[in-house]
Amino acid sequence: MRLPHHGRPVHLSYCTNVHPAEDLPGIIGQLDTYAVPVRERLGADVLGLGLWLAAPVAAALADDGEARRLLRRELDARGLEVVTLNGFPYEAFQAPVVKHAVYRPDWTSVARLDYTLDLARILVDLLPDDAERGSVSTLPLAWREPWRAAQRDAARHMLDRLAGGLAEIAWQTGRVVRVAFEPEPGCVAETTTQAVGMLAGADTDRLGVCLDLAHLACAWEDPLVSVRELAAAGIPVVKVQVSAALEVGDPVAARPVLERYAEPRFLHQTRSSAGHACDDLDEALAENPPGPWRIHFHVPLHAPPEPPLTATTPLLREALAVVECDHFDVETYTWDVLPAGQRPTSSAELADGIAGELAWARDQLTGVTA
């Protein structure tokens, strides 16, 4: 969807990494199962998708112009458009256990570089003709351990090669694609300050930051301070992931409810307001640091979690009021691991939930005035 925000047109989409398909027929099939029903529920002429393409299908598409044109035709025929791709998960993001595997390969690896440039090559053929540019979000270099001088130097070399590859794509096609590094708890760049350090000296015409607002909340950062720090460093906010994390004031009293969110597929990094850091929710429940906690569990934007838990939607609203960006992507990939009773039990229920989130995000974005 295209919306006015801060006096400029922006793109709003939902991220398809919530769906498990990892080949082209499966991806096209999920358009009919989910994306078209979501568009129809919203009454939108065109629905934006933050498309996720696993590495094997991305490599195949990048090497096959006719397959890219087929995907573009299938999108157009359904009233769907793509200006952004999620290049953080490499593959198997909806496997039974993901955890730390989502950070591999990292930005010390040629495989990560090749995957990201494949996505950029695909995106230039998917972009609407009138889109100013495209974006690809990616991990903030790597998980924090191990991270020594050798890894740092290798990643810097890869970022230089990435910027050069993006410049070559722009020269060949006339279309601009930027890559957005997404700070996340536990990674080399978790905070805004670390993201500034990560991109110091980088080509900021091609590279910038993806602000995931659940991650920002878990880092206990003030959105206005973060936005100003990035602006002062000359680092663009290339993409915003519109997401909310779990919050709990008294973890002891809420323990029976919190235990329902401790699940085996994804990491749920937990941070206390006092700075205590745990790499997963079950670890936090075992260590039991004083609250309040914020938990990296993306929860539906429009539906509050089970009391006494709350969501970080107040901070999300604060962030939307101050950030300037043209790509906003709703990224709730955790629908299938929500506690029973909150989890969709059919494709129609999942489409209902995604449509509800997008309607909420649309209302927040259009309610912000310049």
C-alpha positions in Angstrom: 0.0 0.0 0.0 1.1 3.5 -0.7 0.4 6.1 2.0 1.2 9.6 3.0 3.6 9.9 6.0 5.3 13.1 7.1 4.2 14.8 3.9 5.7 12.2 1.6 4.5 9.0 0.0 5.7 5.8 1.6 5.3 2.1 0.9 3.7 -0.3 3.5 4.0 -4.0 3.1 4.0 -7.2 5.1 6.9 -9.6 5.3 6.4 -13.0 3.8 9.0 -14.8 6.0 5.9 -15.8 8.0 5.2 -18.4 5.2 7.4 -21.5 4.7 7.5 -21.7 0.9 11.1 -21.8 -0.5 10.6 -22.6 -4.2 9.0 -20.5 -6.9 5.8 -22.6 -7.3 5.3 -22.5 -3.5 5.9 -18.7 -3.4 3.4 -18.1 -6.2 0.9 -20.4 -4.3 1.2 -18.4 -1.1 0.2 -15.3 -3.0 -3.2 -16.8 -3.6 -3.5 -18.4 -0.1 -2.5 -15.3 1.9 -1.6 -12.1 0.0 -4.6 -11.8 -2.2 -7.1 -12.5 0.7 -5.2 -9.9 2.8 -5.5 -7.3 0.0 -9.2 -8.0 -0.4 -9.8 -7.8 3.4 -8.1 -4.3 3.3 -10.0 -3.2 0.2 -6.7 -2.1 -1.3 -6.1 -1.9 -5.0 -2.5 -2.8 -4.5 -0.9 -4.6 -1.6 2.9 -4.4 -0.8 4.9 -7.5 0.0 8.2 -7.6 1.8 9.1 -10.7 -0.1 11.4 -13.3 1.5 13.3 -15.5 -0.9 15.4 -18.3 0.5 19.0 -18.5 -0.9 18.4 -21.4 -3.4 15.4 -19.9 -5.1 17.1 -16.5 -5.1 20.2 -17.9 -6.9 17.9 -19.5 -9.5 15.9 -16.4 -10.0 19.0 -14.2 -10.3 20.3 -16.5 -13.0 17.0 -16.7 -15.0 15.5 -13.5 -16.4 12.4 -15.3 -17.7 11.7 -16.6 -14.2 12.0 -13.1 -12.8 9.6 -11.8 -15.4 7.2 -14.6 -14.6 7.2 -13.7 -10.9 6.6 -10.1 -11.8 3.6 -11.0 -14.0 2.2 -13.2 -11.2 2.5 -10.3 -8.7 1.0 -7.8 -11.1 -1.9 -10.0 -12.0 -2.9 -10.2 -8.3 -2.5 -6.5 -7.4 0.7 -7.0 -5.5 3.9 -5.1 -5.6 7.4 -5.4 -4.1 9.9 -2.6 -3.2 11.7 -4.4 -0.4 13.1 -7.9 0.2 14.0 -9.5 3.6 17.5 -10.9 3.2 18.1 -11.7 6.9 17.1 -15.4 7.0 19.2 -17.3 4.5 17.0 -20.4 4.3 14.7 -22.7 6.4 13.3 -19.8 8.4 10.2 -21.8 9.4 12.1 -25.0 10.2 11.2 -26.7 13.5 14.3 -25.2 15.1 16.0 -22.0 13.8 17.6 -20.3 16.9 21.2 -19.2 16.0 21.1 -20.7 12.5 19.4 -17.5 11.3 22.7 -15.6 11.7 24.5 -18.0 9.3 26.2 -17.4 6.9 27.2 -14.1 8.3 28.9 -11.1 6.7 32.4 -12.7 6.9 31.2 -15.1 4.2 31.1 -14.8 0.4 27.8 -16.8 0.5 26.1 -14.0 2.4 27.5 -11.4 -0.2 26.3 -13.5 -3.1 22.9 -14.0 -1.6 22.4 -10.3 -1.0 23.5 -9.3 -4.5 21.2 -12.0 -6.0 18.3 -10.4 -4.1 19.3 -7.0 -5.4 19.4 -8.3 -9.0 16.0 -9.8 -8.6 14.5 -6.7 -7.0 15.3 -4.4 -9.9 13.0 -6.6 -12.1 10.3 -6.7 -9.5 10.2 -2.9 -8.6 7.2 -1.0 -9.8 8.1 1.3 -12.7 7.5 4.4 -10.6 9.3 3.2 -7.5 12.2 5.5 -6.6 14.4 2.7 -5.3 14.4 -0.8 -3.6 15.7 -2.1 -0.3 17.1 -5.4 1.0 17.3 -5.9 4.8 20.1 -8.1 6.3 21.7 -9.1 9.6 24.0 -6.7 11.4 27.1 -8.5 10.4 26.9 -11.6 12.7 26.1 -13.0 16.1 28.4 -11.3 18.6 30.6 -14.4 19.3 33.1 -15.1 17.9 33.9 -11.6 16.7 37.6 -10.7 16.6 39.8 -8.6 14.4 39.9 -11.2 11.6 36.1 -11.4 11.4 35.7 -7.6 11.6 38.2 -7.1 8.7 36.6 -9.8 6.6 33.2 -8.2 7.1 34.5 -4.8 6.2 35.9 -6.2 3.0 32.5 -7.8 2.2 30.7 -4.5 2.8 33.0 -2.8 0.3 32.3 -5.5 -2.2 28.6 -5.2 -1.5 28.6 -1.5 -2.2 30.6 -2.0 -5.4 28.1 -4.7 -6.5 25.1 -2.5 -5.8 26.7 0.4 -7.8 27.3 -1.9 -10.7 23.7 -3.1 -10.7 22.5 0.5 -10.6 24.8 1.3 -13.6 23.6 -1.7 -15.6 19.9 -1.3 -14.9 19.3 2.4 -13.9 17.5 1.1 -10.7 18.8 1.8 -7.2 18.8 -0.8 -4.5 20.1 -0.1 -1.0 21.0 -2.7 1.7 19.8 -2.1 5.3 21.6 -3.6 8.2 19.2 -4.5 11.0 20.5 -4.1 14.6 19.3 -7.1 16.7 19.8 -8.1 20.4 22.8 -10.4 20.7 24.4 -9.4 17.4 27.6 -7.5 16.6 25.3 -4.4 16.3 22.6 -4.5 18.9 22.2 -0.7 19.6 22.1 2.4 17.4 25.6 3.4 18.6 26.9 0.0 17.5 25.2 0.3 14.2 26.9 3.7 13.7 30.3 2.1 14.4 29.5 -0.9 12.1 28.9 1.5 9.1 31.6 4.0 9.9 33.4 4.7 6.6 30.9 2.7 4.5 29.2 3.9 1.3 26.1 5.3 2.8 24.6 6.0 -0.7 24.2 2.2 -0.9 24.2 1.0 2.7 22.2 2.0 5.7 20.1 0.8 8.6 16.9 -1.2 9.0 15.2 -0.1 12.2 13.2 -3.0 13.6 11.1 -1.4 16.2 10.8 -4.5 18.4 14.6 -4.7 18.5 14.8 -1.0 19.3 12.4 -1.6 22.2 14.4 -4.6 23.5 17.5 -2.5 23.6 15.6 0.0 25.7 16.4 2.8 23.3 14.6 6.1 22.9 13.4 6.4 19.2 14.1 10.1 18.9 17.6 9.7 20.3 18.3 6.8 17.9 17.0 8.7 14.9 19.0 11.8 15.8 22.2 9.7 16.3 21.9 8.1 12.9 21.2 11.4 11.2 24.2 13.0 12.9 26.4 10.2 11.6 25.0 10.5 8.1 23.5 7.0 8.1 20.2 6.7 6.3 17.2 4.7 7.7 16.7 2.6 4.6 13.8 0.5 6.0 11.6 0.3 9.0 10.2 -3.0 10.3 7.0 -2.2 12.0 7.1 -4.7 14.9 6.3 -4.9 18.6 8.0 -6.9 21.4 6.6 -8.4 24.6 7.0 -6.5 27.8 6.4 -7.5 31.4 6.7 -5.4 34.5 6.8 -8.2 37.2 8.3 -11.4 35.7 7.7 -13.4 38.8 4.0 -12.7 38.9 3.7 -13.3 35.1 5.8 -16.5 35.1 3.0 -18.9 34.2 2.0 -16.7 31.2 5.7 -16.1 30.1 6.4 -19.8 30.1 3.8 -20.2 27.3 6.0 -18.0 25.1 9.2 -20.0 25.6 9.2 -22.1 22.5 11.8 -24.1 20.5 11.9 -22.4 17.1 13.2 -18.9 17.5 15.5 -17.0 19.8 13.7 -14.7 22.2 16.4 -12.5 23.5 15.4 -10.9 26.8 16.6 -7.6 28.2 15.8 -5.9 31.5 15.6 -2.2 32.0 18.7 -2.5 34.3 20.7 -4.0 31.5 20.6 -7.7 32.3 20.9 -9.6 29.1 19.7 -13.2 28.3 20.0 -14.8 24.9 16.6 -16.6 25.2 13.5 -16.5 27.2 14.0 -19.8 28.9 17.4 -18.5 30.1 15.8 -15.4 31.6 13.2 -17.5 33.3 16.0 -19.6 34.9 18.1 -16.6 35.9 15.1 -14.5 36.9 16.6 -11.0 36.9 14.5 -8.2 38.2 11.9 -6.7 35.8 10.7 -5.0 33.8 11.8 -7.1 30.8 11.4 -6.7 27.1 11.4 -9.9 25.1 12.3 -10.3 21.4 9.0 -12.1 20.5 7.2 -10.3 17.7 3.6 -10.1 18.7 0.6 -9.0 16.6 0.4 -5.2 16.4 -3.4 -4.9 16.7 -4.0 -7.5 19.4 -2.7 -7.2 23.0 -0.9 -10.3 24.4 -2.3 -12.3 27.3 -2.3 -10.2 30.6 -0.3 -9.4 32.6 2.0 -9.1 29.5 1.9 -6.0 27.4 3.4 -5.1 24.0 5.8 -2.3 23.2 3.3 -0.6 20.9 3.6 2.8 22.7 7.3 2.9 21.7 6.4 1.8 18.2 4.0 4.8 17.9 6.7 7.1 19.2 9.1 5.8 16.6 6.7 6.2 13.7 6.2 9.8 14.8 9.9 10.7 14.4 11.4 8.4 11.8 11.6 9.4 8.1 11.8 6.5 5.7 9.9 5.3 2.6 9.8 1.6 3.2 7.7 0.2 6.1 7.4 -3.5 6.5 5.2 -5.3 9.1 7.3 -8.3 10.2 5.4 -10.6 12.6 6.9 -14.0 11.7 5.9 -15.7 14.9 2.2 -16.3 14.3 2.7 -20.1 14.2 4.5 -20.1 17.6 2.1 -17.9 19.6 0.5 -19.6 22.6 -2.5 -21.8 21.8 -5.6 -19.7 21.7 -3.7 -16.8 20.1 -2.3 -18.8 17.2 -4.2 -18.9 13.9 -5.5 -22.4 13.1 -6.2 -21.9 9.4 -4.9 -19.9 6.4 -8.0 -17.7 6.6 -7.3 -16.9 10.2 -3.7 -16.0 9.4 -4.8 -13.8 6.6 -7.3 -12.1 9.0 -4.4 -11.5 11.4 -2.1 -10.0 8.8 -4.8 -7.8 7.5 -5.5 -6.6 11.0 -1.9 -5.7 11.5 -1.6 -3.8 8.2 -4.8 -1.9 9.0 -3.3 -0.9 12.4 0.0 0.2 10.8 -1.8 2.1 8.0 -3.9 4.0 10.6 -0.7 4.8 12.6 1.2 6.0 9.6 -1.6 8.1 8.1 -2.4 9.6 11.5 1.1 11.1 11.8 1.2 14.6 10.4 4.2 16.5 9.1 
